[in-house]
Amino acid sequence: MDMKLEVVVVPVSDVDRAKRFYQTLEWRLDADFTTAEGPRVVQVTPPGSSASVIFGAGLSAAAPGSVEGLHLVVRDIEAARAELVERGVAVSAVFHDAGGVFHRAGTEGRVPGPDPERRSYASFASFSDPDGNGWVLQEITTRLPGR
């Protein structure tokens, strides 16, 4: 049975502020509606992505800003970072992990600069939305077999 990740719910405190932020990233606005019962639902999709992000009022019991480690795959980490900075987003410097496999929680083990060998899956940059939900850019130039 195929299973595809379609939607990630991101808890936010201010729906309009979140909508403005994600539109600043030039994510496609797919929906913005209020149901008869009152909850507002906003759906946005990153460029080139099959999965979308939903946020709104009454959609999650999680605290606003409590989601972390949401990954956005990019082909060129430095260009992607520069594009976000141009749009006014506070993005970390590009980094790789001291262990060389995957980044750790927080800033532990971060080594400045892209992976020295520019291995696919090994260079990162991070940013947060206005509530503190944490996003990670991950450079992937060559996919692992079967991916």
DSSP file with accessible surface (Angstrom, degrees, kcal/mol):
  #  RESIDUE AA STRUCTURE BP1 BP2  ACC     N-H-->O    O-->H-N    N-H-->O    O-->H-N    TCO  KAPPA ALPHA  PHI   PSI    X-CA   Y-CA   Z-CA
    1    1 A M              0   0  200      0, 0.0     2,-0.2     0, 0.0     0, 0.0   0.000 360.0 360.0 360.0 126.2    0.0    0.0    0.0
    2    2 A D        -     0   0  137      2,-0.0     2,-0.4     0, 0.0     0, 0.0  -0.562 360.0-171.5 -74.0 141.5    1.4    3.4   -1.0
    3    3 A M        -     0   0  160     -2,-0.2     2,-0.4     2,-0.0     0, 0.0  -0.991   2.0-171.2-134.1 127.8    1.3    6.1    1.7
    4    4 A K        -     0   0  148     -2,-0.4     2,-0.5    46,-0.0    -2,-0.0  -0.972  25.9-125.6-123.6 133.0    2.2    9.7    0.8
    5    5 A L        +     0   0  126     -2,-0.4     3,-0.1     1,-0.2    45,-0.1  -0.634  39.8 162.3 -73.2 120.2    2.7   12.5    3.2
    6    6 A E        +     0   0  111     -2,-0.5    46,-3.4     1,-0.3     2,-0.4   0.752  55.1  22.9-108.4 -39.2    0.3   15.2    2.0
    7    7 A V  E     -a   52   0A  57     44,-0.2     2,-0.4    46,-0.0    -1,-0.3  -0.995  49.9-164.4-140.7 139.7   -0.1   17.7    4.8
    8    8 A V  E     -a   53   0A  39     44,-2.0    46,-2.6    -2,-0.4     2,-0.5  -0.993  21.4-140.1-119.2 129.0    1.8   18.8    7.9
    9    9 A V  E     -a   54   0A  63     -2,-0.4    46,-0.2    44,-0.2    44,-0.0  -0.798  16.5-165.3 -90.6 126.9   -0.2   20.8   10.5
   10   10 A V        -     0   0    1     44,-2.7     2,-0.4    -2,-0.5    46,-0.4  -0.960  16.8-132.3-114.9 120.8    1.8   23.7   12.0
   11   11 A P        +     0   0    9      0, 0.0    54,-1.8     0, 0.0     2,-0.3  -0.582  32.9 173.6 -78.3 127.0    0.5   25.3   15.2
   12   12 A V        -     0   0   16     44,-0.4     3,-0.2    -2,-0.4    44,-0.1  -0.922  34.0-147.2-129.9 158.7    0.5   29.1   15.0
   13   13 A S  S    S+     0   0   77     -2,-0.3     2,-0.4     1,-0.3    -1,-0.1   0.727  92.8  35.5 -95.5 -25.8   -0.8   31.8   17.3
   14   14 A D     >  -     0   0   68      1,-0.1     4,-2.4     2,-0.0    -1,-0.3  -0.919  64.5-166.0-135.1 105.3   -1.8   34.4   14.6
   15   15 A V  H  > S+     0   0   18     -2,-0.4     4,-2.7     1,-0.2     5,-0.2   0.903  89.4  49.0 -61.2 -44.2   -3.2   32.9   11.4
   16   16 A D  H  > S+     0   0   75      2,-0.2     4,-2.5     1,-0.2    -1,-0.2   0.913 111.5  49.3 -65.1 -40.1   -2.8   36.2    9.4
   17   17 A R  H  > S+     0   0   81      2,-0.2     4,-2.3     1,-0.2    -1,-0.2   0.929 113.0  47.5 -63.9 -43.5    0.8   36.7   10.5
   18   18 A A  H  X S+     0   0    0     -4,-2.4     4,-2.7     2,-0.2     5,-0.3   0.922 110.4  52.3 -63.0 -42.9    1.7   33.1    9.6
   19   19 A K  H  X S+     0   0   41     -4,-2.7     4,-2.2     1,-0.2    -2,-0.2   0.936 110.2  48.1 -59.7 -45.5   -0.1   33.5    6.2
   20   20 A R  H  X S+     0   0  145     -4,-2.5     4,-2.0     1,-0.2    -1,-0.2   0.917 111.6  51.2 -60.6 -43.6    1.9   36.6    5.4
   21   21 A F  H  X S+     0   0   29     -4,-2.3     4,-1.2     2,-0.2    -2,-0.2   0.957 112.1  44.0 -59.9 -52.1    5.2   34.9    6.5
   22   22 A Y  H  <>S+     0   0    0     -4,-2.7     5,-2.0     1,-0.2    -1,-0.2   0.858 112.2  53.1 -67.8 -29.8    4.7   31.8    4.3
   23   23 A Q  H ><5S+     0   0   80     -4,-2.2     3,-1.8    -5,-0.3    -1,-0.2   0.848 101.7  60.3 -71.4 -30.3    3.6   34.0    1.4
   24   24 A T  H 3<5S+     0   0   64     -4,-2.0    -1,-0.2     1,-0.3    -2,-0.2   0.853 100.8  54.7 -60.6 -32.4    6.8   36.0    1.8
   25   25 A L  T 3<5S-     0   0    3     -4,-1.2    -1,-0.3    -5,-0.1    -2,-0.2   0.497 121.0-116.8 -75.9  -4.3    8.6   32.6    1.1
   26   26 A E  T < 5 +     0   0  126     -3,-1.8     2,-0.3     1,-0.2    -3,-0.2   0.805  56.9 162.5  67.0  35.7    6.5   32.5   -2.1
   27   27 A W      < -     0   0   17     -5,-2.0    -1,-0.2    19,-0.1     2,-0.2  -0.647  46.4-104.0 -81.0 141.1    4.7   29.4   -1.0
   28   28 A R  E     -B   45   0A 149     17,-2.3    17,-1.9    -2,-0.3     2,-0.8  -0.445  25.6-131.8 -68.0 131.5    1.5   28.8   -3.1
   29   29 A L  E     +B   44   0A  63     15,-0.2    15,-0.2    -2,-0.2     3,-0.1  -0.770  32.3 170.5 -84.5 112.7   -1.7   29.7   -1.2
   30   30 A D  E     -     0   0A  54     13,-2.7     2,-0.3    -2,-0.8    14,-0.2   0.770  60.8  -1.4 -93.3 -33.7   -4.0   26.7   -1.8
   31   31 A A  E     +B   43   0A  23     12,-1.5    12,-2.3     2,-0.0    -1,-0.3  -0.989  43.7 175.1-159.0 149.1   -6.8   27.5    0.6
   32   32 A D  E     +B   42   0A  55     -2,-0.3     2,-0.3    10,-0.2    10,-0.2  -0.718  36.1 135.7-155.6  97.4   -8.0   30.0    3.2
   33   33 A F  E     -B   41   0A 107      8,-2.4     8,-3.3    -2,-0.2     2,-0.4  -0.972  44.7-133.9-145.0 162.5  -11.5   29.3    4.5
   34   34 A T  E     -B   40   0A  87     -2,-0.3     6,-0.2     6,-0.3     2,-0.1  -0.964  26.4-133.3-117.2 133.1  -13.5   29.2    7.6
   35   35 A T    >   -     0   0   44      4,-2.4     3,-1.7    -2,-0.4     0, 0.0  -0.318  29.5-102.8 -79.7 169.1  -15.8   26.3    8.3
   36   36 A A  T 3  S+     0   0  103      1,-0.3    -1,-0.1     2,-0.1    -2,-0.0   0.823 123.9  55.7 -60.8 -29.8  -19.4   26.6    9.5
   37   37 A E  T 3  S-     0   0  164      2,-0.1    -1,-0.3     1,-0.0    -2,-0.0   0.538 121.3-107.6 -81.5  -9.9  -18.2   25.6   13.0
   38   38 A G  S <  S+     0   0   45     -3,-1.7    19,-0.1     1,-0.3    -2,-0.1   0.016  71.7 131.6 114.8 -32.1  -15.7   28.5   13.0
   39   39 A P        -     0   0   42      0, 0.0    -4,-2.4     0, 0.0     2,-0.4  -0.340  47.8-139.5 -62.5 138.1  -12.2   27.0   12.6
   40   40 A R  E     -B   34   0A  48     17,-0.2    17,-0.8    -6,-0.2     2,-0.4  -0.811  15.7-162.9 -95.8 138.7  -10.1   28.8   10.0
   41   41 A V  E     -BC  33  56A  21     -8,-3.3    -8,-2.4    -2,-0.4     2,-0.4  -0.985   8.7-177.4-126.5 125.2   -7.9   26.7    7.7
   42   42 A V  E     -BC  32  55A   0     13,-2.9    13,-2.4    -2,-0.4     2,-0.4  -0.989   6.2-168.4-120.7 131.4   -5.0   28.0    5.6
   43   43 A Q  E     +BC  31  54A  50    -12,-2.3   -13,-2.7    -2,-0.4   -12,-1.5  -0.985   8.3 174.8-122.9 130.1   -3.1   25.7    3.3
   44   44 A V  E     -BC  29  53A   0      9,-2.6     9,-3.3    -2,-0.4   -15,-0.2  -0.939  14.3-153.2-129.4 154.1    0.2   26.6    1.6
   45   45 A T  E     -B   28   0A   3    -17,-1.9   -17,-2.3    -2,-0.3     7,-0.2  -0.990  18.6-124.7-132.3 127.0    2.6   24.6   -0.5
   46   46 A P    >   -     0   0   12      0, 0.0     3,-2.2     0, 0.0   -19,-0.1  -0.342  49.2 -83.4 -62.7 149.3    6.4   25.2   -0.9
   47   47 A P  T 3  S+     0   0   97      0, 0.0     3,-0.1     0, 0.0   -20,-0.1  -0.281 114.9   7.4 -55.8 130.4    7.5   25.5   -4.5
   48   48 A G  T 3  S+     0   0   90      1,-0.2     2,-0.3    -3,-0.1     0, 0.0   0.465 100.8 129.7  79.9   1.3    8.0   22.1   -6.1
   49   49 A S    <   -     0   0   47     -3,-2.2    -1,-0.2     1,-0.1    23,-0.0  -0.640  49.8-160.1 -94.4 148.0    6.6   20.2   -3.2
   50   50 A S  S    S+     0   0  108     -2,-0.3     2,-0.3    -3,-0.1    -1,-0.1   0.627  79.5  71.3 -89.9 -20.5    3.9   17.5   -3.2
   51   51 A A        -     0   0   24     -5,-0.1     2,-0.2   -44,-0.0   -44,-0.2  -0.758  69.5-155.8-100.5 148.1    3.2   18.1    0.5
   52   52 A S  E     -a    7   0A  10    -46,-3.4   -44,-2.0    -2,-0.3     2,-0.4  -0.710  11.9-127.5-116.2 168.8    1.5   21.1    2.0
   53   53 A V  E     -aC   8  44A   5     -9,-3.3    -9,-2.6    -2,-0.2     2,-0.4  -0.951  20.7-164.8-117.2 134.8    1.4   22.9    5.3
   54   54 A I  E     +aC   9  43A  27    -46,-2.6   -44,-2.7    -2,-0.4     2,-0.3  -0.964  15.1 161.1-119.8 137.7   -1.9   23.7    7.0
   55   55 A F  E     + C   0  42A   0    -13,-2.4   -13,-2.9    -2,-0.4     2,-0.3  -0.953  13.7 115.5-144.4 163.8   -2.3   26.1    9.9
   56   56 A G  E >   - C   0  41A  11    -46,-0.4     3,-0.6    -2,-0.3   -44,-0.4  -0.981  62.1 -41.5 164.3-169.0   -5.3   27.9   11.4
   57   57 A A  T 3  S+     0   0   50    -17,-0.8   -17,-0.2    -2,-0.3   -44,-0.1  -0.713 116.7   2.1 -90.2 130.8   -7.4   28.4   14.4
   58   58 A G  T 3  S+     0   0   77     -2,-0.4    -1,-0.2     2,-0.2     3,-0.1   0.710  93.6 114.8  72.5  23.2   -8.5   25.2   16.3
   59   59 A L  S <  S+     0   0   61     -3,-0.6     2,-0.3     1,-0.2    -2,-0.1   0.656  75.5  24.6 -97.4 -20.0   -6.5   22.8   14.2
   60   60 A S        -     0   0   57     -4,-0.2    -1,-0.2     2,-0.1    -2,-0.2  -0.998  52.6-148.7-147.7 143.7   -4.0   21.5   16.7
   61   61 A A  S    S+     0   0  113     -2,-0.3    -1,-0.1    -3,-0.1     2,-0.0   0.524  71.6 109.3 -85.4  -7.3   -3.7   21.1   20.4
   62   62 A A  S    S-     0   0   43      1,-0.1    -2,-0.1    -3,-0.0     3,-0.1  -0.356  81.4-100.6 -68.4 149.4    0.1   21.6   20.1
   63   63 A A    >   -     0   0   62      1,-0.1     3,-1.9     2,-0.1     4,-0.2  -0.451  44.8 -95.6 -69.1 139.3    1.5   24.9   21.4
   64   64 A P  T 3  S+     0   0   66      0, 0.0   -52,-0.2     0, 0.0    -1,-0.1  -0.302 112.6  19.7 -53.0 134.2    2.3   27.5   18.7
   65   65 A G  T 3  S+     0   0   21    -54,-1.8    69,-0.1    -3,-0.1   -53,-0.1   0.525  89.9 115.8  84.2   6.7    5.9   27.2   17.7
   66   66 A S    <   +     0   0   59     -3,-1.9     2,-0.4   -55,-0.2    -3,-0.1   0.559  47.9  93.0 -90.1  -5.5    6.4   23.7   19.1
   67   67 A V        +     0   0   35    -56,-0.2    67,-2.8    -4,-0.2     2,-0.3  -0.707  51.3 167.6 -89.4 134.9    7.1   22.0   15.8
   68   68 A E        +     0   0  146     -2,-0.4    67,-0.1    65,-0.2     3,-0.1  -0.955  46.1  43.5-141.7 160.6   10.7   21.6   14.8
   69   69 A G        +     0   0   38     -2,-0.3     2,-0.5     1,-0.3    66,-0.2   0.705  60.2 159.5  80.7  21.3   12.8   19.7   12.3
   70   70 A L  E     -d  135   0B  27     64,-2.1    66,-3.1    -3,-0.1     2,-0.4  -0.666  31.3-145.6 -75.9 122.1   10.6   20.3    9.3
   71   71 A H  E     -d  136   0B  62     -2,-0.5     2,-0.5    64,-0.2    66,-0.2  -0.787  19.8-169.4-101.9 135.4   12.9   19.7    6.3
   72   72 A L  E     -d  137   0B  29     64,-3.0    66,-2.5    -2,-0.4     2,-0.4  -0.988  21.4-140.6-116.7 118.5   12.8   21.5    3.0
   73   73 A V  E     +d  138   0B  67     -2,-0.5     2,-0.3    64,-0.2    66,-0.2  -0.680  24.9 177.6 -84.8 132.1   15.0   19.9    0.4
   74   74 A V  E     -d  139   0B  29     64,-2.5    66,-2.5    -2,-0.4     3,-0.2  -0.938  33.1-140.3-131.2 154.9   17.0   22.2   -1.9
   75   75 A R  S    S+     0   0  178     -2,-0.3     2,-0.4     1,-0.3    -1,-0.1   0.748  98.3  31.6 -84.6 -26.1   19.6   21.5   -4.7
   76   76 A D     >  -     0   0   77      1,-0.1     4,-2.5    62,-0.1    -1,-0.3  -0.895  66.0-168.5-136.7 103.8   21.8   24.4   -3.7
   77   77 A I  H  > S+     0   0    0     -2,-0.4     4,-2.4     1,-0.2     5,-0.2   0.879  88.1  49.2 -62.7 -40.6   22.0   25.3    0.0
   78   78 A E  H  > S+     0   0   92      2,-0.2     4,-2.3     1,-0.2    -1,-0.2   0.917 113.2  46.0 -69.9 -40.4   23.8   28.6   -0.4
   79   79 A A  H  > S+     0   0   52      2,-0.2     4,-2.3     1,-0.2    -2,-0.2   0.914 113.5  49.9 -67.2 -41.4   21.5   29.9   -3.1
   80   80 A A  H  X S+     0   0   18     -4,-2.5     4,-2.0     2,-0.2    -2,-0.2   0.921 111.7  48.3 -63.7 -43.6   18.4   28.8   -1.2
   81   81 A R  H  X S+     0   0   73     -4,-2.4     4,-2.5    -5,-0.2    -2,-0.2   0.943 111.0  50.4 -60.6 -47.1   19.7   30.5    2.0
   82   82 A A  H  X S+     0   0   43     -4,-2.3     4,-2.5     1,-0.2    -2,-0.2   0.901 108.3  53.2 -60.2 -39.2   20.5   33.7    0.0
   83   83 A E  H  X S+     0   0   94     -4,-2.3     4,-1.1     2,-0.2    -1,-0.2   0.913 110.2  46.8 -63.7 -42.2   17.0   33.8   -1.5
   84   84 A L  H  <>S+     0   0   16     -4,-2.0     5,-2.3     2,-0.2     3,-0.5   0.916 110.7  52.0 -66.3 -41.2   15.3   33.5    2.0
   85   85 A V  H ><5S+     0   0   64     -4,-2.5     3,-2.2     1,-0.2    -2,-0.2   0.921 105.3  56.1 -60.5 -42.3   17.6   36.3    3.3
   86   86 A E  H 3<5S+     0   0  164     -4,-2.5    -1,-0.2     1,-0.3    -2,-0.2   0.808 104.8  54.0 -58.7 -29.0   16.6   38.5    0.4
   87   87 A R  T 3<5S-     0   0   57     -4,-1.1    -1,-0.3    -3,-0.5    -2,-0.2   0.332 125.8-102.7 -88.5   5.0   13.0   38.0    1.4
   88   88 A G  T < 5S+     0   0   69     -3,-2.2     2,-0.4     1,-0.3    -3,-0.2   0.604  72.6 144.4  88.4  12.6   13.8   39.2    5.0
   89   89 A V      < -     0   0   11     -5,-2.3     2,-0.9    -6,-0.1    -1,-0.3  -0.695  52.6-126.3 -88.1 134.1   13.9   35.8    6.7
   90   90 A A        +     0   0   90     -2,-0.4    38,-0.5    38,-0.2     2,-0.4  -0.711  39.6 177.2 -79.3 109.0   16.4   35.3    9.5
   91   91 A V  B     -E  127   0B  15     -2,-0.9    36,-0.2    36,-0.1     3,-0.1  -0.930  27.9-117.5-117.8 139.0   18.3   32.2    8.4
   92   92 A S        -     0   0   30     34,-3.3     3,-0.1    -2,-0.4     2,-0.1  -0.172  42.0 -89.9 -62.5 165.9   21.2   30.5   10.1
   93   93 A A        -     0   0   67      1,-0.1    33,-0.3    32,-0.1    -1,-0.1  -0.366  56.7 -86.3 -67.1 157.2   24.6   30.3    8.4
   94   94 A V        +     0   0   14     31,-0.1    19,-2.7    -3,-0.1     2,-0.3  -0.446  61.9 172.0 -64.3 140.7   25.1   27.2    6.3
   95   95 A F  E     -GF 112 124B   7     29,-3.0    29,-3.2    17,-0.2     2,-0.3  -0.940  26.5-153.1-145.7 165.5   26.4   24.3    8.5
   96   96 A H  E     -G  111   0B  24     15,-2.3    15,-3.2    -2,-0.3     2,-0.3  -0.896  36.0 -95.3-133.1 167.0   27.2   20.7    8.6
   97   97 A D  E >   -G  110   0B  10     25,-0.5     3,-1.2    -2,-0.3    13,-0.2  -0.649  19.1-132.0 -90.0 142.9   27.3   18.3   11.5
   98   98 A A  T 3  S+     0   0   67     11,-2.7    -1,-0.1    -2,-0.3    12,-0.1   0.832 111.2  50.8 -58.1 -32.5   30.4   17.4   13.4
   99   99 A G  T 3  S-     0   0   50      3,-0.2    -1,-0.3    10,-0.2     4,-0.1   0.625 104.9-134.2 -83.1 -12.7   29.5   13.7   13.1
  100  100 A G  S <  S+     0   0   18     -3,-1.2    -2,-0.1     1,-0.1     3,-0.1   0.514  81.2  82.0  79.1   5.1   29.0   14.0    9.4
  101  101 A V  S    S-     0   0  119      1,-0.4     2,-0.3    -5,-0.0    -1,-0.1   0.850  99.2 -22.1-107.4 -60.2   25.7   12.2    9.2
  102  102 A F  S    S-     0   0   97     -6,-0.0    -1,-0.4    20,-0.0    -3,-0.2  -0.987  70.5 -93.9-152.1 151.8   22.7   14.3   10.2
  103  103 A H        -     0   0   26     -2,-0.3     2,-0.2    -3,-0.1     6,-0.1  -0.281  39.2-132.1 -68.8 158.3   22.2   17.5   12.2
  104  104 A R        -     0   0   94      4,-0.6    -1,-0.1     1,-0.2     6,-0.0  -0.516  35.5 -72.8-103.5 172.9   21.3   17.3   15.9
  105  105 A A  S >  S-     0   0   74     -2,-0.2     3,-1.0     2,-0.1    -1,-0.2  -0.322 101.1  -9.1 -63.5 147.4   18.6   19.1   17.9
  106  106 A G  T 3  S-     0   0   53      1,-0.2    -2,-0.1    -3,-0.1     0, 0.0  -0.317 119.1 -46.5  64.9-142.5   19.3   22.7   18.5
  107  107 A T  T >  S+     0   0  105     -4,-0.1     3,-1.6     3,-0.0    -1,-0.2   0.351  91.6 131.9-109.4   6.1   22.7   24.0   17.6
  108  108 A E  T <  S+     0   0  131     -3,-1.0    -4,-0.6     1,-0.2   -10,-0.1  -0.310  76.2   9.9 -61.1 135.3   24.8   21.2   19.1
  109  109 A G  T 3  S+     0   0   22      1,-0.2   -11,-2.7   -12,-0.1     2,-0.3   0.531  86.6 151.0  76.4   8.1   27.4   19.8   16.8
  110  110 A R  E <   -G   97   0B  71     -3,-1.6    -1,-0.2   -13,-0.2   -13,-0.2  -0.570  26.9-165.9 -77.1 131.4   27.1   22.5   14.1
  111  111 A V  E     -G   96   0B  48    -15,-3.2   -15,-2.3    -2,-0.3    -1,-0.0  -0.967  29.3-108.7-114.4 128.6   30.2   23.2   12.1
  112  112 A P  E    S+G   95   0B 113      0, 0.0   -17,-0.2     0, 0.0   -18,-0.0  -0.230  79.3  25.0 -59.9 143.2   30.2   26.4   10.0
  113  113 A G  S    S-     0   0   25    -19,-2.7    11,-0.2    11,-0.1    -2,-0.2   0.004  97.2 -55.3  93.4 163.5   30.0   26.0    6.3
  114  114 A P  S    S-     0   0   31      0, 0.0   -18,-0.2     0, 0.0     9,-0.1  -0.226  79.3 -66.9 -67.3 165.7   28.7   23.4    3.9
  115  115 A D    >   -     0   0    4    -20,-0.3     3,-2.0     4,-0.2     8,-0.1  -0.315  49.2-128.1 -51.8 128.9   29.9   19.8    4.2
  116  116 A P  T 3  S+     0   0  103      0, 0.0    -1,-0.2     0, 0.0    -3,-0.0   0.808 110.7  41.5 -57.1 -30.0   33.6   19.9    3.1
  117  117 A E  T 3  S-     0   0  148      2,-0.0     3,-0.1     3,-0.0    -2,-0.1   0.435 107.9-127.6 -94.1  -0.5   33.1   17.2    0.6
  118  118 A R    <   +     0   0   94     -3,-2.0     2,-0.1     1,-0.2     5,-0.1   0.837  42.8 179.9  53.1  39.8   29.7   18.7   -0.5
  119  119 A R    >   -     0   0  100      1,-0.1     3,-1.4     3,-0.1     4,-0.2  -0.416  34.3-102.2 -67.2 144.3   28.1   15.3    0.1
  120  120 A S  T 3  S+     0   0   24      1,-0.2    20,-0.2     2,-0.1    -1,-0.1  -0.359 105.9  20.7 -63.2 145.4   24.4   15.1   -0.6
  121  121 A Y  T 3  S+     0   0   42     18,-2.5    -1,-0.2     2,-0.1    19,-0.1   0.425 105.0  90.5  77.1   2.6   22.2   15.2    2.5
  122  122 A A    <   +     0   0    7     -3,-1.4   -25,-0.5    17,-0.3     2,-0.4   0.470  64.5  74.7-116.1   1.1   25.0   16.7    4.6
  123  123 A S        +     0   0    0     16,-0.5    16,-2.5    -4,-0.2     2,-0.3  -0.942  57.3 172.2-119.7 140.4   24.7   20.6    4.4
  124  124 A F  E     -FH  95 138B   1    -29,-3.2   -29,-3.0    -2,-0.4     2,-0.3  -0.901  22.9-173.4-140.3 163.7   22.0   22.5    6.2
  125  125 A A  E     - H   0 137B   0     12,-1.4    12,-3.4    -2,-0.3     2,-0.3  -0.947  20.8-151.0-150.5 155.6   20.6   26.0    7.2
  126  126 A S  E     + H   0 136B  22     -2,-0.3   -34,-3.3   -33,-0.3     2,-0.3  -0.933  17.8 166.0-134.4 155.5   17.7   26.7    9.6
  127  127 A F  E     -EH  91 135B   7      8,-2.1     8,-3.3    -2,-0.3     2,-0.3  -0.957  20.8-136.2-154.4 167.7   15.0   29.3   10.1
  128  128 A S  E     - H   0 134B  62    -38,-0.5   -38,-0.2    -2,-0.3     6,-0.2  -0.935  17.5-120.6-128.6 153.8   11.8   29.6   12.1
  129  129 A D    >   -     0   0    7      4,-2.0     3,-1.7    -2,-0.3  -111,-0.1  -0.269  52.2 -83.8 -79.3 176.8    8.4   31.0   11.4
  130  130 A P  T 3  S+     0   0   53      0, 0.0    -1,-0.1     0, 0.0  -112,-0.0   0.761 132.2  49.5 -58.6 -23.6    7.1   33.9   13.5
  131  131 A D  T 3  S-     0   0   32      2,-0.1     3,-0.1  -120,-0.1  -113,-0.0   0.600 122.4-102.9 -88.2 -13.1    5.9   31.5   16.2
  132  132 A G    <   +     0   0   35     -3,-1.7     2,-0.2     1,-0.3  -120,-0.1   0.509  63.8 156.1 103.1   4.6    9.2   29.6   16.3
  133  133 A N        -     0   0    0   -122,-0.1    -4,-2.0     1,-0.1     2,-0.5  -0.527  43.8-125.5 -62.3 129.8    8.2   26.5   14.4
  134  134 A G  E     - H   0 128B  12    -67,-2.8   -64,-2.1    -2,-0.2     2,-0.3  -0.715  28.5-174.0 -96.5 127.6   11.6   25.3   13.1
  135  135 A W  E     -dH  70 127B  11     -8,-3.3    -8,-2.1    -2,-0.5     2,-0.4  -0.869   6.8-158.6-113.4 146.9   12.5   24.6    9.5
  136  136 A V  E     -dH  71 126B   9    -66,-3.1   -64,-3.0    -2,-0.3     2,-0.5  -0.993   9.0-147.4-127.2 126.9   15.7   23.1    8.1
  137  137 A L  E     -dH  72 125B   5    -12,-3.4   -12,-1.4    -2,-0.4     2,-0.4  -0.799  20.4-168.9 -84.8 133.1   17.0   23.5    4.6
  138  138 A Q  E     -dH  73 124B  17    -66,-2.5   -64,-2.5    -2,-0.5     2,-0.5  -0.992  17.0-134.0-128.4 125.1   18.8   20.3    3.5
  139  139 A E  E     +d   74   0B   4    -16,-2.5   -18,-2.5    -2,-0.4   -16,-0.5  -0.678  27.8 172.9 -80.5 121.7   20.9   20.2    0.4
  140  140 A I        +     0   0    7    -66,-2.5     3,-0.1    -2,-0.5   -20,-0.1  -0.965  13.1 157.4-129.8 113.3   20.3   17.0   -1.7
  141  141 A T  S    S+     0   0   51     -2,-0.4     2,-0.4     1,-0.3    -1,-0.1   0.700  75.0  28.4-103.9 -29.8   22.0   16.9   -5.0
  142  142 A T  S    S-     0   0   98    -67,-0.0    -1,-0.3     0, 0.0     2,-0.1  -0.982  81.7-135.1-134.8 122.5   22.0   13.1   -5.5
  143  143 A R        -     0   0  114     -2,-0.4     3,-0.1    -3,-0.1   -23,-0.0  -0.420  25.9-105.9 -76.0 149.6   19.3   10.9   -4.0
  144  144 A L    >   -     0   0  103      1,-0.1     3,-2.0    -2,-0.1    -1,-0.1  -0.360  57.2 -75.7 -65.3 153.9   20.2    7.7   -2.2
  145  145 A P  T 3  S+     0   0  129      0, 0.0    -1,-0.1     0, 0.0     0, 0.0  -0.225 120.7  21.0 -53.1 138.5   19.3    4.5   -4.2
  146  146 A G  T 3         0   0   90      1,-0.2    -2,-0.1    -3,-0.1    -3,-0.0   0.432 360.0 360.0  83.7  -0.7   15.5    3.8   -4.2
  147  147 A R    <         0   0  191     -3,-2.0    -1,-0.2    -4,-0.0    -4,-0.1  -0.719 360.0 360.0 -98.6 360.0   14.6    7.4   -3.3
